[in-house]
Amino acid sequence: MADSSRVKRKPYVLHLNIADSGGGVGRAAYRLHRGLIQAGLDSMMFVDNKRTDDPSVFGPESLFDKLYLRIRSRFDKLPGLLSKRDHWAYASFNYLPHPRLSQVWKYFEPSVIHLHWIGDGFVPLSKLCKLPAPLVATLHGRWLFNGAQHLHNDRSPRFVEGFYPDNRDPEDGGVDVDRWVWNRKHKAFKDLQMNIVTLSRWMERDARKSLLLGNYPVKRIPNGIDLETFLPHDRETVRRELGLPIESKIIVFGANFAIQDSNKGFNDFVEAIRLLEEKEKSFEIVVFGSDRPEGGLPFKSKTHFKGFVRDENELSKIYAAADVFVLPSKQDNLPNTVMESLASGTPCVAYDVGGVSDMVEHDKTGYLALPGNSQSLCSMLERILEMPSEGIQMMSENARLKIENEFSIAKQVEQMIELYAQVARY
């Protein structure tokens, strides 16, 4: 946004998301953006972290902007230090100014603004009321109706009643930074024209219950996936391409920063693998979304690290090469990895949390384990590893059919266009 003489653009929809790639939200938002363009809609994205070379995505141009945004995102976390809980990794406070965002309206005049992930300081809460178009906000997480935390107990009374001193978690301590952020949201949302989109039934339920969002229109529109990119492959062929053994059972574990992100459940995965090894089960492991940790691994099974896989065609082959994909997240909305795995014809074993059960139908497209129970996770993995080939084939076909019927990008785009038409200003 360097040239103030630039002709103003009037896209039908402008997406605000912190990035156009990288993590799950960035990939999901960008998939929708491209799907809308392919459907003939004038769609643009405004991001802080541009990773694609797509000219319809606008990111920081100057070195100063890039440096400021990197510093600002770190400073946004500082209020978390006032709390005794670890708010650093999973919290957003959105209190610092964003000079690029305040300039964007000189260049764009959209009919609809679609908010995706606006945490990590991306959109200051005080500026929401100044956004010059009707808003559609997709809840990729719980942050919009919580306090500062991204991951918040769905049995907590605070998001339903309000964040008050007498309903604070007794294990919390220090300054109540969640209440501070919630109060600022309450003020910022007061006069907003906004429609809420949820990805899962779990998130839809809690959005409707929440004090902040319960009075807004709420509609569930799941993320979609490109069925021509994520699709079943011949297992022997892709295993040869990836340098994996042809005859071994293979378990895949992966997510963005799969090992480092404690929410993705690597410790529970490790314990489940140890239990499988104690039962003398033979298998190999593939990990993506993380490099091999220093100091070795806490289990014996041979493990292939694929690092951070940016190419979605290669990622589909990794899923398709496996007998099972495992995701022991502590909390998750509608995880891309589960959707990608099922679209690639690979059953999934996951904890029954959040919106995972929207995709994983127990004993049909995979197995749901008891949340936080590595013994249950081990048992579900064992069932798949011992399943005869005809059972695996049936589950694989069910997995693909589930995604084709309910989670295609075409279906998501169609539903989004209908919603935009209802809220657009012209």
PLY file of the C-alpha trace (Angstrom):
ply
format ascii 1.0
element vertex 426
property float x
property float y
property float z
element edge 425
property int vertex1
property int vertex2
end_header
0.00 0.00 0.00
2.81 2.36 -0.82
1.34 4.67 -3.49
-1.47 7.00 -2.29
-2.42 7.76 -5.90
-3.35 4.13 -6.53
-6.83 3.72 -8.00
-9.33 2.52 -5.40
-10.40 -1.09 -5.84
-13.99 -2.16 -5.17
-13.92 -5.92 -4.61
-17.15 -7.65 -3.73
-15.48 -9.32 -0.73
-12.25 -8.45 1.07
-10.84 -11.13 3.37
-8.85 -10.05 6.41
-6.58 -12.81 7.68
-3.17 -12.63 9.27
-1.62 -14.81 6.52
-2.44 -16.46 3.20
-0.61 -19.70 3.96
1.38 -21.39 6.69
-0.97 -22.55 9.43
-4.38 -24.14 9.08
-6.37 -20.90 9.15
-4.21 -19.28 6.48
-4.59 -22.26 4.18
-8.35 -22.49 4.78
-8.95 -18.78 4.19
-6.84 -18.79 1.04
-8.65 -21.88 -0.31
-11.96 -20.07 0.09
-10.58 -16.92 -1.53
-9.35 -18.84 -4.58
-12.57 -20.83 -4.75
-14.60 -17.62 -4.84
-12.45 -16.25 -7.66
-12.87 -19.46 -9.64
-16.64 -19.10 -9.15
-16.45 -15.64 -10.76
-16.59 -13.48 -7.60
-14.31 -10.45 -7.19
-12.40 -11.50 -4.07
-9.25 -10.03 -2.50
-7.21 -10.71 0.64
-5.40 -8.35 3.01
-2.75 -10.01 5.19
0.19 -9.22 7.43
2.22 -12.23 6.28
2.09 -12.82 2.53
3.63 -16.13 1.49
2.10 -16.60 -1.96
2.83 -14.58 -5.10
-0.89 -14.15 -5.76
-1.60 -10.56 -6.97
-5.07 -10.68 -5.41
-3.43 -10.90 -1.97
-2.09 -7.68 -0.49
0.65 -7.85 2.13
3.28 -5.51 3.59
5.53 -4.06 0.91
8.24 -2.10 2.70
10.95 -3.50 4.94
9.80 -1.09 7.67
6.24 -2.47 7.55
7.45 -6.05 7.71
9.76 -5.30 10.63
7.10 -3.33 12.52
4.50 -6.07 12.10
6.90 -8.72 13.37
7.74 -6.63 16.43
4.12 -5.63 17.02
2.91 -9.25 17.06
5.42 -10.00 19.82
4.49 -6.93 21.84
0.83 -7.89 21.55
1.55 -10.84 23.84
3.09 -8.78 26.66
-0.07 -8.36 28.81
-0.07 -12.14 29.23
2.93 -11.80 31.51
0.66 -10.15 34.09
-1.24 -13.40 34.48
0.11 -16.42 36.32
-1.06 -18.67 33.51
0.86 -19.09 30.29
-1.02 -16.73 27.99
2.01 -16.18 25.79
1.51 -18.81 23.11
-2.29 -19.08 23.04
-3.53 -15.55 23.65
-4.18 -12.35 21.70
-4.77 -8.89 23.12
-5.16 -6.70 20.00
-4.48 -3.35 21.64
-1.67 -1.90 19.49
-2.27 0.29 16.41
-1.99 -1.15 12.91
-0.88 1.61 10.49
-1.38 -0.50 7.36
-4.93 -1.39 8.33
-5.84 2.25 8.89
-4.64 3.01 5.34
-6.34 0.12 3.58
-9.65 1.95 3.11
-7.91 4.45 0.87
-7.46 1.63 -1.62
-10.42 -0.74 -1.07
-14.17 -0.23 -1.00
-15.62 -3.73 -0.54
-19.26 -4.73 -0.35
-18.46 -7.30 2.36
-15.50 -7.69 4.71
-14.82 -11.27 5.73
-12.89 -11.60 8.99
-10.93 -14.81 9.46
-8.08 -14.91 12.01
-7.76 -11.37 13.35
-5.93 -12.27 16.57
-2.21 -11.82 17.30
-2.80 -8.06 17.11
-3.89 -8.14 13.46
-7.07 -6.03 13.87
-7.12 -3.75 16.95
-10.43 -4.24 18.75
-11.01 -0.50 18.81
-10.94 -0.41 15.00
-13.63 -3.04 14.35
-16.40 -0.45 14.41
-14.53 1.58 11.77
-14.46 -1.18 9.16
-16.47 0.34 6.29
-18.64 -2.58 5.19
-20.90 -5.29 6.65
-18.89 -8.00 8.38
-18.86 -11.77 8.05
-16.68 -13.40 10.72
-15.62 -17.03 10.53
-14.81 -18.58 13.91
-11.66 -20.55 13.21
-11.24 -20.72 16.98
-12.93 -19.59 20.20
-11.09 -16.29 20.61
-13.78 -13.96 19.24
-16.23 -14.83 22.05
-13.67 -15.46 24.79
-11.20 -13.25 26.59
-7.55 -13.29 25.59
-7.17 -17.06 25.30
-7.50 -18.91 22.00
-8.00 -22.24 23.75
-10.59 -21.95 26.47
-12.54 -24.58 28.39
-15.91 -25.05 26.67
-17.43 -25.85 30.07
-16.38 -22.51 31.55
-19.30 -20.24 32.52
-17.41 -17.08 31.58
-18.05 -16.98 27.84
-21.77 -17.54 28.57
-22.24 -15.22 31.59
-19.53 -12.65 30.97
-16.03 -12.35 32.43
-16.55 -11.23 36.02
-14.36 -11.48 39.14
-16.67 -14.01 40.83
-16.63 -16.58 37.99
-12.90 -16.61 37.36
-11.13 -19.98 37.20
-9.79 -20.63 40.73
-6.54 -21.95 39.22
-5.92 -18.63 37.49
-3.97 -15.87 39.17
-2.40 -12.50 38.68
-4.16 -9.84 36.63
-7.37 -11.01 34.96
-6.23 -10.22 31.42
-9.07 -12.31 29.98
-11.61 -10.00 31.58
-9.76 -6.94 30.23
-9.88 -8.27 26.67
-13.49 -9.49 27.00
-14.64 -6.05 28.19
-12.95 -4.41 25.22
-14.67 -6.86 22.86
-18.01 -6.19 24.55
-17.58 -2.49 23.84
-16.25 -3.03 20.29
-19.09 -5.38 19.27
-21.87 -3.15 20.61
-22.94 -1.55 17.31
-21.38 -3.92 14.76
-23.31 -5.27 11.79
-21.87 -8.79 11.72
-22.83 -12.31 10.67
-21.07 -15.24 12.34
-19.92 -18.34 10.46
-18.93 -21.44 12.39
-17.07 -24.42 10.97
-18.31 -27.13 13.32
-21.40 -28.03 15.33
-19.35 -27.65 18.50
-18.42 -24.06 17.65
-21.95 -23.28 16.49
-23.34 -24.45 19.83
-20.97 -22.31 21.88
-21.23 -19.22 19.65
-25.00 -19.26 20.15
-24.52 -19.67 23.92
-21.93 -16.92 24.22
-22.85 -13.52 25.62
-20.76 -11.69 23.02
-22.04 -13.37 19.86
-25.32 -14.97 20.84
-27.44 -12.15 19.41
-25.75 -12.17 16.00
-26.96 -14.35 13.12
-24.98 -17.62 13.29
-24.65 -20.04 10.37
-22.55 -23.19 10.11
-20.57 -23.39 6.87
-17.70 -25.91 7.13
-14.41 -25.30 5.39
-14.05 -27.03 2.05
-11.19 -28.80 0.36
-10.00 -29.17 -3.23
-10.97 -32.72 -4.11
-8.63 -32.69 -7.12
-5.61 -31.98 -4.93
-6.36 -34.19 -1.95
-7.37 -37.54 -3.37
-6.55 -41.24 -2.98
-3.35 -42.53 -4.60
-2.05 -46.00 -5.23
-0.37 -46.78 -1.92
2.56 -48.75 -3.29
3.34 -46.06 -5.87
3.40 -43.17 -3.40
5.37 -45.15 -0.86
8.06 -45.72 -3.48
8.05 -42.01 -4.36
8.37 -41.02 -0.69
11.03 -43.60 0.14
8.77 -45.52 2.52
8.64 -49.30 3.00
6.05 -51.08 0.86
4.98 -53.79 3.30
5.12 -52.05 6.69
2.18 -50.58 8.56
2.58 -46.79 8.60
1.16 -44.28 11.08
1.21 -40.57 10.14
1.23 -37.78 12.71
1.36 -34.17 11.61
0.26 -30.57 12.05
1.89 -27.16 11.84
4.69 -27.34 14.45
3.39 -30.81 15.29
5.93 -31.53 18.04
6.29 -28.02 19.45
2.57 -27.17 19.68
1.44 -28.80 22.91
-2.22 -28.59 21.87
-1.59 -31.10 19.07
-0.91 -33.81 21.63
2.56 -35.07 20.75
3.12 -36.32 24.31
-0.06 -38.39 24.16
0.98 -39.68 20.74
4.33 -40.75 22.20
2.65 -42.61 25.04
0.25 -44.36 22.65
3.21 -45.44 20.49
5.03 -46.79 23.54
1.96 -48.82 24.49
1.76 -50.23 20.95
5.42 -51.17 21.13
4.84 -52.95 24.45
2.25 -55.05 22.61
4.96 -55.87 20.06
3.14 -54.25 17.19
5.28 -53.59 14.13
4.93 -50.29 12.27
6.81 -47.22 11.10
5.94 -43.56 11.65
5.86 -40.51 9.39
5.86 -37.01 10.93
5.24 -33.82 8.99
5.03 -30.22 10.18
8.15 -30.50 12.30
11.83 -31.25 11.97
13.46 -34.10 13.86
13.99 -32.98 17.48
17.46 -32.92 18.93
18.35 -35.67 21.35
16.48 -38.51 19.71
12.95 -39.82 20.04
11.27 -41.33 23.13
10.19 -44.50 21.28
11.88 -47.20 19.22
9.85 -47.38 16.00
11.54 -46.10 12.86
10.38 -42.56 12.15
10.54 -40.58 8.90
10.48 -36.80 9.30
9.14 -34.90 6.26
9.56 -31.41 7.71
7.23 -28.54 6.78
5.39 -29.66 3.66
4.14 -26.68 1.61
3.17 -28.59 -1.52
-0.37 -29.90 -1.08
0.03 -32.58 -3.74
2.97 -34.01 -1.80
0.99 -33.74 1.42
-1.84 -35.76 -0.10
0.64 -38.47 -1.05
1.92 -38.60 2.54
-1.59 -39.18 3.82
-2.36 -41.72 1.09
0.82 -43.67 1.88
-0.36 -44.30 5.45
-2.61 -46.89 7.00
-3.86 -44.34 9.51
-3.51 -40.66 10.39
-3.58 -39.79 14.09
-4.50 -36.47 15.70
-4.62 -36.40 19.53
-5.40 -32.66 19.83
-6.54 -31.38 23.21
-8.91 -28.96 21.48
-9.67 -28.51 17.78
-12.38 -26.95 15.67
-12.50 -28.53 12.20
-8.85 -29.51 11.65
-7.57 -29.34 8.07
-5.36 -32.36 8.64
-8.31 -34.65 9.37
-10.17 -33.37 6.32
-7.08 -33.79 4.12
-6.42 -37.29 5.39
-9.99 -38.48 4.80
-10.07 -36.85 1.35
-6.90 -38.80 0.55
-8.64 -42.02 1.53
-6.82 -42.55 4.82
-8.80 -43.29 8.01
-8.19 -41.13 11.06
-7.84 -41.86 14.77
-8.38 -38.78 16.91
-9.54 -37.63 20.30
-13.28 -36.93 20.35
-12.92 -33.17 20.92
-14.40 -30.07 19.34
-15.58 -30.56 15.79
-13.50 -33.64 15.01
-16.58 -35.88 15.13
-18.14 -33.83 12.31
-15.66 -35.64 10.07
-14.53 -38.79 11.91
-17.50 -41.14 12.18
-16.56 -43.84 14.67
-16.03 -47.24 13.04
-16.87 -45.77 9.62
-14.24 -43.17 8.60
-11.93 -43.84 11.54
-12.07 -44.12 15.32
-12.68 -41.60 18.11
-10.64 -42.05 21.29
-11.45 -40.78 24.76
-10.00 -37.24 25.08
-6.67 -37.13 26.88
-6.53 -40.93 27.22
-3.44 -42.34 25.52
-4.57 -45.90 26.36
-7.78 -45.31 24.39
-5.73 -43.75 21.58
-3.51 -46.83 21.52
-6.53 -49.16 21.38
-8.05 -47.31 18.43
-4.75 -47.35 16.54
-4.41 -51.06 17.26
-7.85 -51.74 15.79
-6.86 -50.15 12.49
-3.43 -51.76 12.38
-5.04 -55.18 12.85
-7.90 -54.58 10.44
-8.02 -56.88 7.38
-7.41 -55.31 3.98
-11.10 -55.39 3.00
-11.99 -53.50 6.19
-9.36 -50.85 5.49
-10.61 -50.54 1.92
-14.18 -49.97 3.10
-13.09 -47.38 5.64
-10.98 -45.64 3.01
-13.95 -45.42 0.64
-16.19 -44.15 3.42
-13.62 -41.48 4.30
-13.40 -40.17 0.75
-17.18 -40.21 0.31
-17.67 -38.28 3.56
-15.51 -35.41 2.31
-17.00 -35.45 -1.20
-20.54 -35.17 0.19
-20.00 -32.63 2.98
-16.68 -30.80 2.69
-15.96 -29.86 -0.92
-14.69 -26.35 -1.65
-17.51 -25.99 -4.20
-20.14 -26.51 -1.51
-18.46 -24.02 0.83
-18.20 -21.40 -1.93
-21.87 -21.81 -2.87
-22.99 -21.31 0.73
-20.68 -18.33 1.24
-21.93 -16.58 -1.88
-25.50 -16.97 -0.62
-24.53 -15.44 2.73
-22.63 -12.55 1.13
-25.69 -11.72 -0.98
-27.76 -11.39 2.19
-25.39 -8.98 3.92
-23.63 -7.02 1.11
-24.17 -3.26 1.14
-24.69 -3.08 -2.65
0 1
1 2
2 3
3 4
4 5
5 6
6 7
7 8
8 9
9 10
10 11
11 12
12 13
13 14
14 15
15 16
16 17
17 18
18 19
19 20
20 21
21 22
22 23
23 24
24 25
25 26
26 27
27 28
28 29
29 30
30 31
31 32
32 33
33 34
34 35
35 36
36 37
37 38
38 39
39 40
40 41
41 42
42 43
43 44
44 45
45 46
46 47
47 48
48 49
49 50
50 51
51 52
52 53
53 54
54 55
55 56
56 57
57 58
58 59
59 60
60 61
61 62
62 63
63 64
64 65
65 66
66 67
67 68
68 69
69 70
70 71
71 72
72 73
73 74
74 75
75 76
76 77
77 78
78 79
79 80
80 81
81 82
82 83
83 84
84 85
85 86
86 87
87 88
88 89
89 90
90 91
91 92
92 93
93 94
94 95
95 96
96 97
97 98
98 99
99 100
100 101
101 102
102 103
103 104
104 105
105 106
106 107
107 108
108 109
109 110
110 111
111 112
112 113
113 114
114 115
115 116
116 117
117 118
118 119
119 120
120 121
121 122
122 123
123 124
124 125
125 126
126 127
127 128
128 129
129 130
130 131
131 132
132 133
133 134
134 135
135 136
136 137
137 138
138 139
139 140
140 141
141 142
142 143
143 144
144 145
145 146
146 147
147 148
148 149
149 150
150 151
151 152
152 153
153 154
154 155
155 156
156 157
157 158
158 159
159 160
160 161
161 162
162 163
163 164
164 165
165 166
166 167
167 168
168 169
169 170
170 171
171 172
172 173
173 174
174 175
175 176
176 177
177 178
178 179
179 180
180 181
181 182
182 183
183 184
184 185
185 186
186 187
187 188
188 189
189 190
190 191
191 192
192 193
193 194
194 195
195 196
196 197
197 198
198 199
199 200
200 201
201 202
202 203
203 204
204 205
205 206
206 207
207 208
208 209
209 210
210 211
211 212
212 213
213 214
214 215
215 216
216 217
217 218
218 219
219 220
220 221
221 222
222 223
223 224
224 225
225 226
226 227
227 228
228 229
229 230
230 231
231 232
232 233
233 234
234 235
235 236
236 237
237 238
238 239
239 240
240 241
241 242
242 243
243 244
244 245
245 246
246 247
247 248
248 249
249 250
250 251
251 252
252 253
253 254
254 255
255 256
256 257
257 258
258 259
259 260
260 261
261 262
262 263
263 264
264 265
265 266
266 267
267 268
268 269
269 270
270 271
271 272
272 273
273 274
274 275
275 276
276 277
277 278
278 279
279 280
280 281
281 282
282 283
283 284
284 285
285 286
286 287
287 288
288 289
289 290
290 291
291 292
292 293
293 294
294 295
295 296
296 297
297 298
298 299
299 300
300 301
301 302
302 303
303 304
304 305
305 306
306 307
307 308
308 309
309 310
310 311
311 312
312 313
313 314
314 315
315 316
316 317
317 318
318 319
319 320
320 321
321 322
322 323
323 324
324 325
325 326
326 327
327 328
328 329
329 330
330 331
331 332
332 333
333 334
334 335
335 336
336 337
337 338
338 339
339 340
340 341
341 342
342 343
343 344
344 345
345 346
346 347
347 348
348 349
349 350
350 351
351 352
352 353
353 354
354 355
355 356
356 357
357 358
358 359
359 360
360 361
361 362
362 363
363 364
364 365
365 366
366 367
367 368
368 369
369 370
370 371
371 372
372 373
373 374
374 375
375 376
376 377
377 378
378 379
379 380
380 381
381 382
382 383
383 384
384 385
385 386
386 387
387 388
388 389
389 390
390 391
391 392
392 393
393 394
394 395
395 396
396 397
397 398
398 399
399 400
400 401
401 402
402 403
403 404
404 405
405 406
406 407
407 408
408 409
409 410
410 411
411 412
412 413
413 414
414 415
415 416
416 417
417 418
418 419
419 420
420 421
421 422
422 423
423 424
424 425
